[in-house]
Amino acid sequence: MTAIAPRFGPQLIRLLLVTAVLTVGLLGALAGTASAHAALTGSDPKDGAVVDVAPREVTLTFSEQIAMGDDSIRVLDPSSKRVDVAKMRDLSQGGTVRYAVGLKPGLPDGTYTVAWQAVSADSHPVSGAFTFSVGAPSATTATVPDQEAGGGLVGTLYDTVRYISYAGFILLVGGAAFVLACWQRGASVRPLQRLVVGGWVTLTAATLVLLLLRTPYTGSGKLGDMFDLGGLSDVLDTKTGAALVSRLLLLGAAALFIAVLFGAYAKRVTEAEAEAEAEMDGEGNAEAGKAKADLAFGLSLGGTVVAAGIAGTWALSEHASTGIQTGLAMPLDVLHLLAVAAWLGGLVSLLVALYRVPDLERAAVRRFSRIAFTSVVVLAVTGVYQSWRQVGSWDAWTGTSYGQLLLVKIGLIAVLLGAAWFSRRWTGLLGEDAKTAKTVEAGAEADAEAGVKVGVKAGVDVVEETAEKDVAEAGTAAEPERAAQLARQRTALATARKKRDRDADTERSGLRRSVLIEACVALVVLAVTTALTGTEPGRTQEKEVSRTGTEAAAPAPARPVNLTEPFDTGGTKGKGTLRLTIDPARPGTNLMHVWIDGPDGKPMDVPEVKVAYTLKSQQIGPLPVVPERLAAGHWSAGNVQIPMPGDWHLQVTVRTSDIDQTTIEKNVKIG
């Protein structure tokens, strides 16, 4: 059989490096696209509200089912002390998801901060905060974590390990399927054994790390908490924790499957091949072949069940388990994952065989081509359904981060299918040339037995003829050392002969190149797929937009307010120019600066400057602000609390003497 293991040249190394850089870069770029899969749709009191009497409790309403603990909702007073009491209450009813937490009685006036954190139904952490005021807004020192749930170092590490777990699943399932369905003799081939075992080790290790990371990922965000046994116990009670434990148990069954595949089954395949050769000589029977077929059937059935179970651990804990038509979505998601593994995992197995195995049969390549085609059809059908279910509308394709990522994935799959078309073309040429190749190989073997050497270079021909002559002269009387040396020479010459045949096979060289391109593109596709599983579906994003009138995942950019107005108090030295800035001019804490310049443009010191804000549409205010004097003609206030967005009426009073003052009024846009 013609050898087909090529050298890794500079072009191949460059291509792999470029692919690795693209994959890492894409993962980094997509790390910021993940967003909450459940959203706060309402609260009582509302965000930014000013109430006359302190409420007895705070209620929060969410877009979908979430998991919350007793410490998931915190209410902080202006001095950052907790004022919530008792346990959180679940007030969910029907399709409404609502939680409440009680407050201490007799709360004084001021601004209160509500911070919440939970885990959405598809296993992703969500968090947020808002403020309300009793009596009137006030300064507050309450702080909430700047880092979003699931972000930072822990979030990056968690997303990376999720990518690795998908890769391990693909190598494990796809590699085993390639051996059983395409190239049974590959069960005894070391490179393929290492590939499948490596996939199992990778998936097992990644699952253990994911289980440990769930505590900091959904809670504190501190990497050291991954070894908190109490947190791990809480994780095991969640849907995601149960799915990860189930995956570990199924991987135990997968280990037994691998042991049988590369142990007893590999032995049966070898015996069946020997039996087949004996039958050609009229000396064998069909017992070994029947035993191999029975074992192959059992492995195929058991392996399919285990692989479907492992795929189900993703379907039961991620996007497919939430939203509409979950009863149909989860089985189709399992089928989708199995098709991905059969195609991409088989592709990597074929690539390893093409580069590392000297005698891969042409029939194995043709079998994989048929399996890959079937997998693509399954992926197309299940992918169309998943796209309809998750995107929701045509506008969501370009108007949501999920739809945009999905367009990127579709484009990459188009490139992947283009490379697959070339691979299928080269496979067809292999099939057409099979009979000719066998004839050429038989002729070459006959020539070798007759002592006729065919070489590409004259130097190699001379060495072959010399070696054959030395062997003939040595005969049976040759010394053991000389005989061993001559045997090594003949082996090296046989390898060189196979290499020349391989390099002259343009069909196989073309197939290797196209399969390599497929594998490189598949790495990037897997990165995008991992990012999609951590991104809020387009259908959910559109619902949030319809509830709030704006997309929560894309807050309006901060635009500081800059105001310049002349003034005249009517007294001596009463004329000048007022300059005022509000930064970032959004609900919450703002920084305000006021400058007073005289007619000559130089700083002008005045006795007093006062500012007040009023939101007439909501009957809020006026909210007084008394800035502090920093220098001549310069005043500042560093904790200006603006409770909600809107067109605020700004009043700035400038006093230049005991009796001379004026008020400048202007409307400014906040948020």
Solvent accessible surface area in square Angstrom, and as a share of the most:
residue,aa,sasa,rsa
1,M,102,0.45
2,T,16,0.10
3,A,10,0.08
4,I,0,0.00
5,A,28,0.22
6,P,26,0.16
7,R,185,0.68
8,F,104,0.44
9,G,27,0.26
10,P,95,0.60
11,Q,141,0.63
12,L,17,0.08
13,I,90,0.46
14,R,137,0.50
15,L,65,0.32
16,L,75,0.38
17,L,110,0.55
18,V,83,0.47
19,T,7,0.04
20,A,51,0.39
21,V,105,0.60
22,L,105,0.52
23,T,13,0.07
24,V,106,0.61
25,G,42,0.40
26,L,39,0.20
27,L,43,0.21
28,G,52,0.50
29,A,71,0.55
30,L,19,0.10
31,A,49,0.38
32,G,73,0.70
33,T,40,0.23
34,A,50,0.39
35,S,29,0.19
36,A,40,0.31
37,H,2,0.01
38,A,1,0.00
39,A,16,0.12
40,L,49,0.24
41,T,43,0.25
42,G,30,0.29
43,S,22,0.14
44,D,91,0.47
45,P,6,0.04
46,K,148,0.63
47,D,83,0.43
48,G,0,0.00
49,A,22,0.17
50,V,47,0.27
51,V,41,0.23
52,D,130,0.67
53,V,121,0.69
54,A,24,0.18
55,P,32,0.20
56,R,219,0.80
57,E,54,0.24
58,V,0,0.00
59,T,19,0.11
60,L,0,0.00
61,T,26,0.15
62,F,7,0.03
63,S,29,0.19
64,E,40,0.18
65,Q,94,0.42
66,I,8,0.04
67,A,54,0.42
68,M,34,0.15
69,G,39,0.38
70,D,86,0.45
71,D,90,0.47
72,S,16,0.11
73,I,2,0.01
74,R,75,0.27
75,V,0,0.00
76,L,8,0.04
77,D,23,0.12
78,P,30,0.19
79,S,63,0.41
80,S,45,0.29
81,K,138,0.58
82,R,96,0.35
83,V,9,0.05
84,D,21,0.11
85,V,59,0.34
86,A,93,0.72
87,K,146,0.62
88,M,27,0.12
89,R,120,0.44
90,D,87,0.45
91,L,59,0.30
92,S,42,0.27
93,Q,152,0.67
94,G,85,0.82
95,G,84,0.81
96,T,50,0.29
97,V,12,0.07
98,R,87,0.32
99,Y,12,0.05
100,A,0,0.00
101,V,4,0.02
102,G,20,0.19
103,L,11,0.05
104,K,91,0.39
105,P,130,0.82
106,G,76,0.73
107,L,19,0.09
108,P,92,0.58
109,D,99,0.51
110,G,1,0.01
111,T,5,0.03
112,Y,0,0.00
113,T,10,0.06
114,V,0,0.00
115,A,4,0.03
116,W,17,0.06
117,Q,56,0.25
118,A,4,0.03
119,V,30,0.17
120,S,4,0.03
121,A,24,0.19
122,D,3,0.01
123,S,9,0.06
124,H,14,0.06
125,P,11,0.07
126,V,3,0.02
127,S,45,0.29
128,G,29,0.27
129,A,49,0.38
130,F,13,0.05
131,T,33,0.19
132,F,1,0.00
133,S,2,0.01
134,V,3,0.02
135,G,33,0.31
136,A,52,0.40
137,P,27,0.17
138,S,39,0.25
139,A,65,0.51
140,T,21,0.12
141,T,95,0.55
142,A,18,0.14
143,T,106,0.62
144,V,53,0.30
145,P,95,0.59
146,D,150,0.78
147,Q,87,0.39
148,E,132,0.59
149,A,26,0.20
150,G,23,0.22
151,G,24,0.23
152,G,41,0.39
153,L,126,0.63
154,V,3,0.02
155,G,2,0.02
156,T,76,0.44
157,L,62,0.31
158,Y,11,0.04
159,D,39,0.20
160,T,54,0.32
161,V,13,0.07
162,R,13,0.05
163,Y,26,0.10
164,I,70,0.36
165,S,0,0.00
166,Y,10,0.04
167,A,27,0.21
168,G,0,0.00
169,F,2,0.01
170,I,12,0.06
171,L,43,0.21
172,L,7,0.03
173,V,21,0.12
174,G,0,0.00
175,G,0,0.00
176,A,7,0.06
177,A,37,0.29
178,F,2,0.01
179,V,0,0.00
180,L,23,0.12
181,A,52,0.40
182,C,2,0.01
183,W,6,0.02
184,Q,59,0.26
185,R,59,0.22
186,G,0,0.00
187,A,0,0.00
188,S,58,0.38
189,V,21,0.12
190,R,168,0.61
191,P,21,0.13
192,L,0,0.00
193,Q,28,0.12
194,R,133,0.49
195,L,27,0.13
196,V,0,0.00
197,V,62,0.35
198,G,30,0.29
199,G,0,0.00
200,W,60,0.21
201,V,79,0.45
202,T,43,0.25
203,L,0,0.00
204,T,25,0.14
205,A,51,0.39
206,A,5,0.04
207,T,0,0.00
208,L,85,0.42
209,V,50,0.29
210,L,6,0.03
211,L,17,0.08
212,L,53,0.26
213,L,0,0.00
214,R,8,0.03
215,T,24,0.14
216,P,1,0.01
217,Y,13,0.05
218,T,24,0.14
219,G,33,0.32
220,S,66,0.42
221,G,22,0.21
222,K,137,0.58
223,L,66,0.33
224,G,60,0.57
225,D,45,0.23
226,M,26,0.11
227,F,142,0.59
228,D,68,0.35
229,L,140,0.70
230,G,44,0.42
231,G,10,0.09
232,L,39,0.19
233,S,62,0.40
234,D,95,0.49
235,V,12,0.07
236,L,79,0.39
237,D,123,0.64
238,T,56,0.32
239,K,93,0.40
240,T,12,0.07
241,G,0,0.00
242,A,51,0.40
243,A,10,0.08
244,L,6,0.03
245,V,51,0.29
246,S,47,0.30
247,R,6,0.02
248,L,42,0.21
249,L,132,0.65
250,L,48,0.24
251,L,1,0.01
252,G,44,0.42
253,A,44,0.34
254,A,4,0.03
255,A,38,0.29
256,L,123,0.61
257,F,26,0.11
258,I,15,0.08
259,A,63,0.49
260,V,45,0.26
261,L,0,0.00
262,F,32,0.14
263,G,36,0.34
264,A,50,0.38
265,Y,0,0.00
266,A,9,0.07
267,K,133,0.57
268,R,97,0.35
269,V,8,0.05
270,T,77,0.45
271,E,63,0.28
272,A,14,0.11
273,E,72,0.32
274,A,58,0.45
275,E,37,0.16
276,A,51,0.40
277,E,115,0.52
278,A,30,0.23
279,E,80,0.36
280,M,167,0.75
281,D,107,0.56
282,G,68,0.65
283,E,144,0.64
284,G,30,0.29
285,N,82,0.42
286,A,71,0.55
287,E,129,0.58
288,A,16,0.13
289,G,31,0.30
290,K,134,0.57
291,A,31,0.24
292,K,42,0.18
293,A,54,0.42
294,D,83,0.43
295,L,47,0.23
296,A,15,0.12
297,F,143,0.59
298,G,40,0.38
299,L,13,0.07
300,S,49,0.31
301,L,106,0.53
302,G,33,0.32
303,G,14,0.14
304,T,81,0.47
305,V,97,0.56
306,V,25,0.14
307,A,10,0.08
308,A,32,0.25
309,G,25,0.24
310,I,1,0.01
311,A,0,0.00
312,G,12,0.12
313,T,5,0.03
314,W,10,0.04
315,A,1,0.01
316,L,96,0.48
317,S,6,0.04
318,E,23,0.10
319,H,18,0.08
320,A,8,0.06
321,S,24,0.15
322,T,22,0.13
323,G,66,0.63
324,I,60,0.30
325,Q,94,0.42
326,T,42,0.24
327,G,60,0.58
328,L,90,0.45
329,A,5,0.04
330,M,48,0.21
331,P,77,0.48
332,L,39,0.19
333,D,25,0.13
334,V,27,0.16
335,L,85,0.42
336,H,22,0.10
337,L,23,0.11
338,L,35,0.18
339,A,8,0.06
340,V,29,0.17
341,A,0,0.00
342,A,23,0.18
343,W,8,0.03
344,L,11,0.06
345,G,0,0.00
346,G,1,0.01
347,L,2,0.01
348,V,39,0.22
349,S,0,0.00
350,L,4,0.02
351,L,26,0.13
352,V,32,0.18
353,A,0,0.00
354,L,1,0.01
355,Y,23,0.09
356,R,130,0.47
357,V,4,0.02
358,P,71,0.45
359,D,44,0.23
360,L,0,0.00
361,E,48,0.22
362,R,26,0.09
363,A,32,0.25
364,A,0,0.00
365,V,2,0.01
366,R,77,0.28
367,R,94,0.34
368,F,12,0.05
369,S,17,0.11
370,R,140,0.51
371,I,51,0.26
372,A,14,0.11
373,F,117,0.49
374,T,81,0.47
375,S,8,0.05
376,V,34,0.19
377,V,70,0.40
378,V,40,0.23
379,L,24,0.12
380,A,56,0.43
381,V,99,0.57
382,T,2,0.01
383,G,20,0.19
384,V,107,0.62
385,Y,35,0.13
386,Q,41,0.18
387,S,17,0.11
388,W,127,0.45
389,R,8,0.03
390,Q,18,0.08
391,V,2,0.01
392,G,30,0.29
393,S,44,0.28
394,W,217,0.76
395,D,112,0.58
396,A,0,0.00
397,W,47,0.16
398,T,93,0.54
399,G,47,0.45
400,T,7,0.04
401,S,32,0.21
402,Y,15,0.06
403,G,0,0.00
404,Q,91,0.40
405,L,8,0.04
406,L,17,0.08
407,L,78,0.39
408,V,72,0.41
409,K,27,0.11
410,I,83,0.42
411,G,37,0.36
412,L,39,0.19
413,I,50,0.26
414,A,60,0.46
415,V,83,0.48
416,L,1,0.01
417,L,68,0.34
418,G,32,0.31
419,A,10,0.08
420,A,23,0.18
421,W,151,0.53
422,F,103,0.43
423,S,11,0.07
424,R,112,0.41
425,R,114,0.42
426,W,49,0.17
427,T,10,0.06
428,G,37,0.36
429,L,55,0.28
430,L,1,0.00
431,G,27,0.26
432,E,140,0.63
433,D,51,0.26
434,A,16,0.12
435,K,168,0.71
436,T,78,0.45
437,A,13,0.10
438,K,140,0.60
439,T,97,0.56
440,V,97,0.56
441,E,40,0.18
442,A,59,0.46
443,G,33,0.31
444,A,50,0.39
445,E,108,0.48
446,A,57,0.44
447,D,58,0.30
448,A,34,0.26
449,E,154,0.69
450,A,80,0.62
451,G,42,0.41
452,V,83,0.48
453,K,31,0.13
454,V,104,0.60
455,G,22,0.21
456,V,116,0.66
457,K,141,0.60
458,A,80,0.62
459,G,48,0.47
460,V,42,0.24
461,D,33,0.17
462,V,92,0.53
463,V,84,0.48
464,E,0,0.00
465,E,101,0.45
466,T,69,0.40
467,A,3,0.03
468,E,50,0.22
469,K,129,0.55
470,D,37,0.19
471,V,44,0.25
472,A,81,0.63
473,E,122,0.55
474,A,23,0.18
475,G,47,0.45
476,T,150,0.87
477,A,95,0.74
478,A,28,0.22
479,E,118,0.53
480,P,107,0.67
481,E,126,0.57
482,R,86,0.32
483,A,48,0.37
484,A,45,0.35
485,Q,75,0.33
486,L,6,0.03
487,A,56,0.44
488,R,154,0.56
489,Q,65,0.29
490,R,118,0.43
491,T,90,0.52
492,A,61,0.47
493,L,20,0.10
494,A,32,0.25
495,T,84,0.49
496,A,34,0.26
497,R,67,0.24
498,K,95,0.40
499,K,76,0.32
500,R,39,0.14
501,D,70,0.37
502,R,18,0.06
503,D,72,0.37
504,A,79,0.62
505,D,21,0.11
506,T,89,0.52
507,E,39,0.17
508,R,1,0.00
509,S,21,0.14
510,G,1,0.01
511,L,1,0.01
512,R,14,0.05
513,R,140,0.51
514,S,7,0.05
515,V,1,0.01
516,L,14,0.07
517,I,81,0.41
518,E,4,0.02
519,A,13,0.10
520,C,9,0.05
521,V,22,0.12
522,A,8,0.06
523,L,77,0.38
524,V,17,0.10
525,V,9,0.05
526,L,14,0.07
527,A,0,0.00
528,V,0,0.00
529,T,33,0.19
530,T,3,0.02
531,A,14,0.11
532,L,11,0.06
533,T,19,0.11
534,G,7,0.07
535,T,0,0.00
536,E,3,0.01
537,P,13,0.08
538,G,0,0.00
539,R,56,0.20
540,T,23,0.13
541,Q,2,0.01
542,E,56,0.25
543,K,98,0.42
544,E,11,0.05
545,V,53,0.30
546,S,91,0.59
547,R,114,0.41
548,T,71,0.41
549,G,65,0.63
550,T,83,0.48
551,E,43,0.19
552,A,66,0.51
553,A,55,0.42
554,A,62,0.48
555,P,88,0.55
556,A,54,0.42
557,P,87,0.54
558,A,50,0.39
559,R,165,0.60
560,P,64,0.40
561,V,21,0.12
562,N,113,0.58
563,L,17,0.08
564,T,87,0.51
565,E,40,0.18
566,P,103,0.65
567,F,15,0.06
568,D,73,0.38
569,T,16,0.09
570,G,68,0.66
571,G,26,0.25
572,T,124,0.72
573,K,170,0.72
574,G,2,0.02
575,K,126,0.54
576,G,8,0.08
577,T,42,0.24
578,L,0,0.00
579,R,92,0.33
580,L,1,0.00
581,T,31,0.18
582,I,0,0.00
583,D,65,0.33
584,P,43,0.27
585,A,4,0.03
586,R,87,0.32
587,P,58,0.37
588,G,24,0.23
589,T,77,0.45
590,N,2,0.01
591,L,74,0.37
592,M,0,0.00
593,H,41,0.18
594,V,0,0.00
595,W,64,0.22
596,I,0,0.00
597,D,21,0.11
598,G,9,0.08
599,P,117,0.74
600,D,104,0.54
601,G,53,0.51
602,K,136,0.57
603,P,93,0.58
604,M,28,0.12
605,D,77,0.40
606,V,9,0.05
607,P,78,0.49
608,E,58,0.26
609,V,5,0.03
610,K,88,0.37
611,V,4,0.02
612,A,18,0.14
613,Y,3,0.01
614,T,21,0.12
615,L,3,0.02
616,K,135,0.57
617,S,92,0.59
618,Q,103,0.46
619,Q,169,0.75
620,I,14,0.07
621,G,39,0.37
622,P,88,0.55
623,L,18,0.09
624,P,110,0.69
625,V,20,0.11
626,V,114,0.65
627,P,9,0.06
628,E,126,0.56
629,R,130,0.47
630,L,101,0.50
631,A,50,0.39
632,A,52,0.41
633,G,2,0.02
634,H,38,0.17
635,W,10,0.04
636,S,13,0.08
637,A,14,0.11
638,G,53,0.51
639,N,57,0.29
640,V,4,0.02
641,Q,25,0.11
642,I,1,0.01
643,P,13,0.08
644,M,37,0.17
645,P,77,0.48
646,G,18,0.17
647,D,93,0.48
648,W,0,0.00
649,H,25,0.11
650,L,1,0.01
651,Q,53,0.24
652,V,0,0.00
653,T,21,0.12
654,V,0,0.00
655,R,57,0.21
656,T,23,0.13
657,S,37,0.24
658,D,128,0.67
659,I,156,0.79
660,D,30,0.15
661,Q,95,0.42
662,T,34,0.20
663,T,59,0.34
664,I,20,0.10
665,E,94,0.42
666,K,84,0.35
667,N,109,0.56
668,V,11,0.06
669,K,128,0.54
670,I,0,0.00
671,G,48,0.46
